[in-house]
Amino acid sequence: MAIYGYDGLPRAVPEDVGMSTSRLERIAPVMQHWVDDGKIPGALTMIAREGRLVHFEKVGMQDVATAKPIEFDTILRIYSMTKPITSIAVMMLYEEGHFQLGTPVSELIPAFKDMQVYTEGGAAIVDAETEMTVKHLLTHTSGLIYGGDGEHPIHQRYRDANYYQGDLANMANELGNIPLLHNPGAAWNYGMSTDVLGYLVEVVSGMPFAEFLKTQILEPLGMVDTAFSVPDEKADRYMTLYEPSEDGGIQVLENAPVSSGPRSFFHSGGAGLQSTAADYLRFCQMLLNDGELDGVRLLGRKTVELIRVNHISDDWQPLERTGCGFGLGFAVVMDVAETHGPGSEGTYSWGGLASTTFWIDPVEDLIGILMTQLIGDSPFHAQFRVLTYQAITD
């Protein structure tokens, strides 16, 4: 199997795949402007079309204090961009016949048997009217949430839980003891659903979740720098994490969410992986190829088609993504006009807490990836998407 180093895929002259070199050159100055204004430390932008890399640029710093430049092989915390990888692991096991999408989660993880649910506003706790299924977890309609600072009593229960302590079995048991925010299937709420899927992979496959990802997805795809921890020999490639500062700039965030050490993370199916832009491009290209890359097939074509169609109500907007529905692990564009930017119906995507993002456009045979390390607002994502699509010339 060929591995294309820090590029991820073979390169092509943009004009050979219907894109403009001069128009792609508009991207780096825009991203550099964000760096010069002190809004982001640095960034990597990556575009592939027709299976070949046409744009890979770096601007700014991996670490601002030491003026260490960001590099093409810089390793970053991808946080919720872990979720699509976990979802693909689940669908691989689905293809093997271990369960159906409608299989109750309690049949695989007993901690979710006889779940309870809060009534509206959290005034009371009653028995759940419906069973939580595997599909509910894949679509974030399970009733599990992340918890926060709200007044609803569920938030205090999540704050009190120790689901990132110990192993994945402990996490599942903790979550199984907390009533759901709503009945499964009744609403879309972002949360711990994909973390539970990580444990489901462990239970069904009979191997540790991290080992399944490594041996069944990451190594077969040549994703050599993607893992739940960064080893000592790669420490100099690990990007510093930032957050907005009170003066309008950025500052170092010392304690990274979900971390279990300086360069290691809880084996969270929802947020634990570290990766590079090139590694993630290979994952995206596998999906764009309907489940195959360089002779390695992880999924069948019809399964990928099932993943990238909308599975939720048209009335629900995943994380206020207008014009989008949600597939099995990804947001899916349903109405381009409502997204307020260029694109194609059927484009599927997601992002991460530290302002990483990707999208896969089957209509244009196109992948876009942006990587930085800033926990905060990301207005540059929309700019990057415009700058990508305006470079298409065919």
BARO-125829 format. One record per residue (C-alpha): y, z, x. Coordinates in steps of 0.2 Angstrom, whole numbers, plus 2048, in hexadecimal, padded with zeros to 3 digits. Example, Ala and Ser with C-alpha at 12.3 -4.5 7.8 and 13.67 -1.06 7.14 Angstrom:
BEGIN
7EA82783E/7FB824844/
***
This chain:
BEGIN
800800800/8117FB807/81E808808/83080280A/838811813/84981680D/84B806803/83D80A7F6/83B7F87F2/83D7E77FB/84F7E17FD/8567D17F5/8677C87F6/86F7CC7E6/8727BA7E1/85F7B77E2/85D7C27D3/86C7BE7C9/8797CA7D0/8897C97DA/88B7D07EB/89E7D17EA/89D7D97D9/8907E67DF/89C7EA7ED/8A87F27E0/89C8017DF/89E80A7EF/8B280B7EF/8B18127DD/8A481F7E3/8AE8227F3/8BD8267E8/8B48357E0/8B083B7F2/8C18397F8/8C88437E9/8BC8517ED/8B38507DD/8A184C7E4/89A84F7F6/89283E7F7/8878327EE/87A8257EF/87A8167E3/86B80B7E1/8677FB7D7/8587F17D6/8547E17CC/8457D77CA/83B7E37D5/8477E17E4/8557EC7EB/8667E47EA/8727F37EC/8708047F6/88080C7FC/88481D802/895826802/89B837807/89284680D/88184F80C/88A85F812/89D85F811/8A086F81C/89786782B/89D855827/88A850827/88A83E81E/87E83B810/87082F816/86582380D/85682F80F/86083F80A/85584A7FF/85C8517EF/85885C7E0/8548517D2/85285E7C5/84F8577B4/84B8467BB/83A8507BE/83784E7AB/83383B7AB/82783E7B9/81E84C7B0/81E8427A0/8158347A9/8088407AF/80584579D/804833798/7F78307A5/7EC83E79F/7EF83778D/7E8826792/7D982F799/7D5835787/7D884878A/7E384A77B/7ED84076E/80084176C/7FD84B75C/7F1857764/7F8869761/7FE871771/7F488176D/7E487776F/7E8875781/7F3884784/7EE893779/7FF89C77C/807890770/7FB895761/80289D752/81489A757/8238A274E/83489A74B/8458A1747/84D89D736/85E895737/86A89F740/85D8AA747/85D8B7738/84B8B8737/83A8B3740/82D8AA735/81D8A1739/81F88F73F/81C882731/81587573D/80A87574D/81387075D/80B860764/80B857774/81784B76D/823858768/82385E77A/82684C781/834849775/83D85A776/83A85E764/82E86D767/83B87A762/83B880775/84C88177D/85488678D/85E895787/87089878B/87E8A4787/87F8A1774/87E8AF767/86E8A975F/8608B6763/8558A976B/8618A877A/85F8BA77F/84C8B877D/84D8A978A/8588B3795/84C8C2795/83D8B6799/8368B57AA/82F8A37A9/83489E7BA/82B8AD7C2/8188AB7C6/80E89C7C1/80F88F7B3/8028997A9/80F8A77A9/81D89C7A4/812895795/80E8A7790/8208AC790/82689D786/8188A077A/81E8B1776/8308AB771/8328A475F/83889275F/84988D75A/84388274C/83387B745/82B86E751/83185D74C/840863742/84D860750/85185A762/85586776E/854866781/84A874789/83A87A791/82F86D788/82C863798/8298737A2/81B876796/814865799/8138697AB/8078777A7/7FE86C79B/7FA85F7A9/7F386E7B3/7E88747A5/7E28627A0/7DF85B7B2/7D886B7B9/7E386A7C9/7F38737CD/8028697C5/80A8667D6/7FA85F7DD/7F88537CE/80984C7D1/80684A7E3/7F58427E2/7F68387D2/8088327D2/8138367E2/8078317EF/8008217E6/81281B7E4/81781F7F6/82482C7F0/822835801/831840800/82F8477EE/8288587EC/82C86A7E5/83286F7F7/839868806/83086B816/838871826/83786082F/841858821/84E86781F/85C85D827/85B85081A/85D85C80B/86E85B803/87986A7FF/87C86E7ED/88D86F7E5/8968747D6/8A88727D0/8B587F7D7/8C48877CE/8D087C7D8/8C986C7D1/8BE8687E0/8AC86D7E4/8A487C7ED/8928807F3/8868877E6/87C8937F0/86E8977E3/8678877DC/8608897CA/84D8897C9/84B88C7DC/83F8987E3/8458977F5/85288E800/84987D7FF/83B8807F2/83B8807DF/8308877D1/82387A7CD/82C8767BD/8278677B3/8398667AD/8448687BD/83A86C7CD/83985D7D8/8438577E7/8448457EB/84D8367F2/8558277EA/84881C7F2/83A8267EC/8418277DA/8448147DA/8318117DD/82D81C7CE/8398127C3/8338027C9/8218077C4/82780A7B3/8317F97B2/8217F17B8/8187F87A8/80F8057B2/80B7FD7C3/8127FC7D4/80B7F37E4/7FA7F27DC/7FA8047D7/7F98067C4/7FD8177BC/7FF8127AA/7FA80379E/8077F8798/8067FD786/80880F78B/81880C794/81E802784/81A81277A/82381D786/833813785/835811772/83F81E768/83482C760/842837758/84D836749/85C82A74A/867839745/863842755/86D83E765/864845775/87184F77E/87F846775/87A83577C/88182A76F/87781A76A/867822771/85782876B/849831775/83882A77A/82A833783/83483B791/844830791/85482C787/85381B780/86181077C/86180B769/872804766/87C7FD776/88D7FE76D/88B810769/88881477B/89A80E77F/89480478E/88A7F5794/8777F5793/8687EF789/85F7F677A/84F7FE781/856804791/84F815795/8568237A0/8598357A5/8638407B1/8638507BA/86D8607BB/87585C7CC/87C84B7C5/86E8407CA/86A8327BD/85F8227BB/85C8157AE/84F8077AC/8547F77A2/8457EC79E/8507DF796/85A7DC7A6/84B7E17B2/8577ED7B9/8577FF7C1/86680A7C5/86681A7CE/8748267D3/8718357DE/87D8437E2/87C8567E2/88985D7D6/8868697C7/8938647BB/89B8557B2/8968447B7/8A38377B1/89E82C7C0/88D8287B7/89681D7AA/8A08157B8/8908117C2/8888097B3/8977FE7AF/8987F97C2/8857F47C1/8857EA7B2/8957E07B6/88C7DA7C6/87F7D07BC/8837BE7BC/8747B47B5/
***
